[in-house]
Amino acid sequence: MDSTFIMKGLLVGFSIAAPVGPIGILCIRRSLKDGSWAGFTAGMGAATADAAYGCVAGFGLTAVSGFLVRRQFWLALIGGGFLCYLGIRTFLSRPCAQAAPEGGDRPLAVFGSTLFLTLANPATILSFTVVFAAFGLGATGDYRAAAALVLGVFVGSALWWLFLSTGVGLLRSRLDAAWMAAVNRISGVTLFLFGLYALLHL
């Protein structure tokens, strides 16, 4: 594989994952509530979805992308509703008196929730399509270069979530119940607003 395309993909994946959105809020809260590993597991769901959409754009899977884009309304409706539900549940949740042991909720459920939320945004395909076109891939049939770029996207996204979850996880032992309650309120409101925004822009 071309290491140049891997490095380009790494930068793309890191840049797409870095802006703080609903997945970032979920990762931060998971890291504070259940530890760095739980936060990283949540982030890996998003990284896997990014890689999946990168494959769709890079390998020219027009049937898949067309199917998702045609059902963008329903995906946005389900994703926005799920974010509103998470926001309400997070806002109403009561923090423990002390930090929970590392692990928290079942890793598969944590991974699956962020994977679903990221996949519920088909507009992500457009971002990757533009990126792959800028690198001259997708339409050329250069599948080795496309595979290298997708691998880089996954690694870059995963590195961001590792950095974020580790950094936030280091703070969890310093936060008392009052701080965790404030985190729950802020996270809950933010997630609900993200979900409401998605629903209002259907």
N, C-alpha and C positions, 0 to 999 in steps of 0.2 A: 504494500500500500504506500501511496505517496505521502511522506511525512509532512509535506507542505500543506496538503489538504486537511490532514489531521489537525495541524496547528490552526488553520483557518476555521475549521469546524469547532475547535476548542474555544476560540475567541467568540464565535457566534453563539455557541451554547451558553457560555458564561454571561454574555451580554443580554441574551433573551431572558435568562433566569433571574438576573440581578435586580431589575426593577421590582420594588415591593408592591405586590398585588395581593389578592386573596390567598394564593398559595403561600406566599411569603409570610402572611399573618398567621396562617395555620401552622407553618413550620416553626415560627417563633414561639407560638403558644405551646405547641407540643414539646419543644425543647425546654421551656420553662416548667411545664407541668410534669412531664414524664422523663426528661433527660435528653441529652444530645442524640442518643441512638434513635429515640422515637422521632425527634425532629428530622434527623437525616433520612429515616425511613419514609416520612411524609414527603420530603424533597425528592427522593428517588422515584416516587410515583410520578411526579411532574417531569423528571428527567427522562423516564421511560416513555411518557407521552410525547415529549419533544422529539425523541429519537424516532418514534413511530411516525409522527407527522413529517419528520425529515426524510424518512424512507418514502413516504407517499410523494413528496415533492421531488426527491432526488432520482427515484426510479420511474418517474412518469406514470404513476398509478392513477390515471385519470378517472377510471371507473369508481375507485374508492373516494377520491377527492370530490368528484361530482355528486356521489351519493350523500356525502357528509354535508356539502354546501347546500344541496337541495333540502336537507332536513335541518338546516341551521336554526330555524325558528323553534322547532321542538327541542333541539339540544340546548339552545339558550334558555328556553322556558324551564326545562328540567334543571339545568345547571344553576340558573338564577334562583329558582325555588329552593334548591338544596343549600345554596349559600345563605339564603334568608333563614332557613331552618337551623343551620349551624350557628348563625349569628345569635339567634334567640336562645338556643341551647347553651352557647358559650356565655352569654350575658347572664343567664340565670344560674349557671353552675357555681357552686360554693367551693372555694379553695380549701385544701387540707391545711391543718394546723402546721404541718411540716412537709418538707419536700417528699414526694412519692418516690419509691424505689425506681431505679432505672428500668425502663421497659414500658410500664403503663399498659395501655390498651393493646389488643392483639396487633402485632406488626402487619399482618396481612390486611386487616381492616383499615389501618392507618394508610398503608401503601395504596390500597384500592380506592379510598376516598379522594386522594389527591390525583391519582391517575384518571379517575372518572371526571373530576372537575376540569382538569387540563384538556382532556379529550372532548369535553362538551363545548369547546371553543374552536369551531372549525376555521375561524379567521386566522388561526395560527398557521394553517396550511399556506395562506397567502404570504405570510412573512417568510416562510422557508422557500416558497417558490421564487420570490424576489431574490433571496440570498443565492439560491442555486443558479438562477439565471445570471446573476452578477458574476459568478465564478465560471460561467459558460458551461454549466452542467445541466442534466435533466433531458434536454432535447438532443444532446449529442450522443447519448447511449454509452457514455464512458462510465460504466457501472463500478469499476474499481475506484475511480476518483470519487464517485458519489458515495460508495460504501465508506471510504476514508473520511469523507466530510461528515457523514452521519455518525460514525464512531467518535469523531472529534466533538460533535454537538453533544452527544451523550456524556462524554467525559467532562467537557466544560461545564455543562449544567450540573452534573454530580459534584464537581469541585466546589461550585458556588454553594450548594446545599450543605456540603460538608463544612465549609468555612462558616456559614451562617449558624448552623445548628451547634457546632462546637463552641463558637463564640458566645452564643446566647446561653448554652448549657452551663458555661462557667459561672454565670450570674445567678443560677437558680438557688444555690445554697445561701445566697446573701439576701434573698427576698423573703419577707415574712408574709403572713396571711393577708394583711392589709394591702401590701403591694400586689400580691397575686389576685386579690379581688379587683383591684384597679385594672390590672392587665386583662382580666376576664371581661370587665365592662367595656374597655376600649376595643379589645379584639372583637367582642360580640357586635358592638355598634358598627365597626368598620366592615366586618363580614356581611352584616345585614345591608349596609349601604351599597356594597359591591353587588350583592344579589339584586337589590332594588334597582340599581342602575341597569343591570342586564335585562331585567324584566321591562323596564320603562323604554328601553331601546330595541324592543322586539320589532 
